[in-house]
């Protein structure tokens, strides 16, 4: 069979469709071509008994949350060897194989804690993504959670119980993972100049992860938020400062302001006593922010919480201070900041007697304090009223 100019044109158009992210359109174009030119039409994939049950199990059937989604067979993926050889001869990638590799050939099953990774020019990082059982494909919010030093996504998810909260206030939760190769203690490198800049270093990796999940899971782009603990909180401040177009609000627990340090020495100084001088954020300093900090934190001085708030509210803001108490737990002071129009722009929770730990967290994870108040619940409440 001769591979003529018309066929070659179809292949090139299909490749162009793939490069534009239109995998199914490319797949359909090549399928029609093969049905037209192959004797007897397109061969069918042999039945695979293991692929019969490709639908999500019913609600009363238990699911393994770490299980990978099941693959599905696609007849259009079966391409005769001589066709593949011709594509290679003409220097064209096999669009059908590429479509199967890149396309979502398997259903996205809700109620899973999935593992994946992302690579860009700045490097590679793994991540985990919680897809709540409430997800039906309808656009939901996304919360990006940045763990602290020595932690990983599983530990952070267990300690904050954010996945359980995501079932009550339906949203997807993304947990980027710092690698030990990038930092021996798995701290986000918030104190390096390159890792404080938009589309550079670690911020670019986290932003690209966020964009990837937004595109793949039909996330509402106006309801994307970022939060973190300690070094993750410092990186969350950088993300909110550098990407006001991507995130609608920031939650920071026991963290530091964007620009608090430029090297390891200034990082240790800021952690001990806060920034030496008040600095304004280089990006958007008006992004809504909620801050939690224990006043007995010996790792990151609580002054950093005050400086975070100062970085995000204007001089004409009005503060409303209230006190509270968790029965059997901590006392706290909650300060609400409103702009001159009366809109709430920031919340600061100072937890009396608390150390360097996620307030209201579970002892199933590290760096948690179960005596409250519930930082996870309060962050989600704060996020729920914010859109970009």
N, C-alpha and C positions, 0 to 999 in steps of 0.2 A: 504494500500500500504506500502510495506517495504522500508525503506530508507537504501539502501545497501551501501557497501563500495565505489562503483564507484560513486554513487551520492554524498556521503560525500567528496570524493576526488575532485569532480567538485566544491563543495561549498568552500572547502579550497583554491583551486586554484583561485576561483573568489575573495575570501577575500584578497588573496595575491596581486591580480591585483589591487584591490581597494587601498590597502596600498601603492602601487607604483604609485597611481594617475591615473590609467588606468580604469576610471569608465565605459566607454562605452564597453571596452573589457569584463569587469566583467558582465555587464548587459547582453551582448550578450550570454555569456557562460551560465548564469542561465536561460535565456530565452529558449535556445536550450534544456537545461535539462528539464524544465517544459513542453515544447512542447512534449518531448519524453515520459514523465512519467504520465502526467495528462490525464485522459479520455477526449477525444474531443479536446485536445490541450489547449493552453493558453487562458483563458477567456479574452474578450476585455473590455476595459473601456467603461462605458456608455457615450454617447455623451453629452457634456456639452455645451449648446448654448453660454455661456459666453466665451468659449474658441475658438470660430470659427475664430475670427479676431485676429490672433497671429502675423501677419506680420506688419512691421513698416508702418505707414500711409504714403501716398504719400507726396512728397515735398510741395505741395500746401495746405496740411491739417495741421493746427496748432497742435503742441504737447505741452504738459505740461512738462516742464523741470524737475520738481521734482517728476514726476510720477514714480512709481516702474515699472520695466519691467513686462509685462504680463506673467503669468504662462502658460505652455502647458501641456495637458494631455498626459500621456505615457501609452499605453496598457501594456507594460512590467512591469509597476509598480503595477499592480493589482495581488496580490498574495493571494491565498485562505488561510483561517485561519489555516487549518490543516497543510499546508506547513510551515507557520510561526511558528506554535507550534513546529513542528519537528526541525526547525532550532534552536529554543530556547532550546529544549531538548538537542541537541548536542552541545550547547554552542557557536553557530555561529551566528553572527549578520546577519540580513536579508540584503544581498548585494543589492537587488533591491531597498529597501527603502533607503539604504545608498547612492546608486548611484543617486536616484532622489533627495535626500537631498543635495548632494555635487556637482552633475554635473550641467552643464549649460543647464538646460532643457528649458530655455526661450532664445529667441534671444536677443543679446545685441543691443539695439536701439541707433543709433548715435543721437547727439543733445540733450543729457540729462545731468543733474547735479544730480548724484546719491549719496545716503547716505549709509554708511556701517560702520563697526567697525572691529578692530583687537585686539586679545588677545594673549599675549605670557607670558613668565615667569615674565616679568617686569610689566605687567599690561594690562589694556584695554584702548584704545583710539578710539573715533569715527573719521571718515574722510568723506570727500566728493570728488567725482571724476567727472570731466567734460570730457565727451566724445563728441568731436566736430562733427558737422554734416558731416564734410569731411571724417570722419572715415569709412572705408569700410571693416575693418578686416585686411587690409594691415599694416605691421609694421610701426609704427609712433614713434616719440620721446615722452618722458615723462618729464614733469617739476613738481617737488615737491615744493610746496609753503608753507612756515612756517610763520604763522601770528604772530603779535606782542601781547603785553600784552593788556588785555581787549577785544581783537578781537576774532572772530571765523571765520570759513571758508567762510560763506556767506558774512560777512562784508569785509573780505580780498579780496575775489573774486570781489566784487562790487567796492572796492576802487582801486585796481590795474588794473581792466579790463583785467585780464589775459585770461579769457575765450573768450572774443572777439578777442584778439590777437591770441588765439589758433585756431580760424577759418581762420585767414589770413595766419598764419604759422602753418599748421596743426600739432597738438600734443595733447596728453591727459594731463590734469592738475590734480594733486593730492593735496588735502588740508588736511593734518593731523590736528586734533583738540586737543588742550590741554584741559584737564578737570579741572574744578574748584576745584575738590577734590585734585588734584595733586598740584595746585597752585591757591590760592584764587583770583589772578588777571589774571588767565589763561596765565601766562608767561611760556614759556619753561624754565626748570630749568638748564640753561646753566652754572650756577655757582657752581653746585654741582659736586663733584668729580665723583660720580657714573654715572652722566648723561653726562660725557665727554669721556666715554670709549666705544670702539667698543664692540658690543654685550652685553652691559650692559644698564640698565636704559632706559631712553627715546630714546637715539640713536638706541637701538635695536628694539624698537617699530616702529620708523619711517623707519628703514631699512627693517623690515619685511613687513610693508605696501607697500613699494616700490617693494619688490620682488613679493609680491602677485599680484600687478597690472601688473607688467612685464609679469608674467606667464599667467594671465587670459586674458589680452588684446593684446597679441602678440606685446609687445613693443620691439623696436629695443634696445637691451641691451647696445649697444655702444653709444646711444644717450639719456642718462638719466641725468638729471640736478637737482640741488637743489638750492633754493633761499629763502630769508626771510627778514623780516623787524624787526629791533630793537632786542628784545629777540629772535625772529625767525631768524634774521640775524646771531646772535651769535650762535644759534643752527645749522644753515646752515654751518657756518664755521667749527663747530665740525664734522658735517656729512661728509663734503668734506675731512677733515683731517683724519677721522677715516675710511672712506670707499672709498678710491681711486679706488677700483675695481668695485664699484657700480655706482659712479657718474663721469661724464666726465668733469664737470665744475661747478663752484659755483657763485651765484649772491648774493651780500649782500648789503642791504640798511640800513643805520643808525645802523649798528651792531658793534660787537666787535670781536677781534681775538680769535681763539681757545686757551684755557689756560689763558685767561685774568684774571680769578678769580678762587678761590678755595672755597669760602664761600660768604655769603651775604655781609660781611664787605668789602672784596676785590672787590666784584662786584660793590658796590657803589663807591669805589675809582676809579675803571676803567671807570665807566660811567662818573664820574666827570672830570677826567683828563687823561684817558688812562692808560695802564699798567705802573706800576712803572719802570719796566725794560723790555727790549726787550727779548722775548722768542721765540724760534723756535718752529714750530708745531711739535708735537711728531710723527705724521704720515707723509704723503706726503705733503711737503711744496711747491711742484712745480705744483700743480693742477691749471689749468687756472681759473682766478678769475676776476670778474667785480664788482667794489665797487662804490656805490653812497653815498654821505654824504653832508648834508647842513652845510655850515660854520657858521651858526647861531643856530645850534642845541644845546639846553640847557638841553636835556635829556641824550644824549650820545655824549660825546665830539668828535669833528671831528678828533682829533688826533688818535682815534681808526681806522679810515679809513686808515690813513698813516701806522699804525702798521700792519693792515691787509695786505696791499700791501708789506710791508717789509718782512712779514712772508712768502710770496709766490714768491718772485723774488730773484734771486741770486745777489751777490755783483757785478758780471760782466755784469748785465743787462744794457740796454741802454734805456733811457727815452726820448720820444718825446712829448713835451708839446704844446697844442693848446688851443686857447680861442674861445668861441662862445657865442651867444646870442639868446634866444628864443624871437621872436617878441612879445612885450607886456608882456614878462615874465622875467625869471632869466638869468643873465649872468652865465657862468660856465667855469671851466678850466678842460680840459680832458687831462690826461696823459697816453700815451701808453708805455708799457714796453715790450721790446724785449730781448730775450736771446742772447747769443753770436753768435748763428747761424742765427739771424735775425727773429726768429719766435715770433709772439706776444704771450705773456704769461699772461698779466694782463692789465686791464684798471681801471683807477681811475677817477671818476667824482666828482669834488668839485663844489657844487652849491652855488653860492654866494647869501646870503640873505635868504636862505632857512632854515627852522627849522627841527623839528623831524617829517618828513612826507614823504610819497612815492611821488617822483617827477613825475609830469605829471599825477597823479592819478585823479580819479573822486570823487566829493563831495558826491556821493552816499555811500561811505564808510568812515571810520574814518582814521585819520592820513594821509591825502593826501594833495597835493599841486598841483593844476591844472596849475600852471604857468611854468611847465616844467623844464628841458627837459624830454622826455618820457622814464622813466626808464624801463617800461615794454617792449616797442619796442626795446630799445637798448640791454636789456638783451637777448631777443630772437635772435637778430642779432648776438650777441656774442656767444650764445650757438650753433647757426646753423652751425658754422664752427669748432665745437669741437666734437671729438669722442674719446672714451676711448680706 
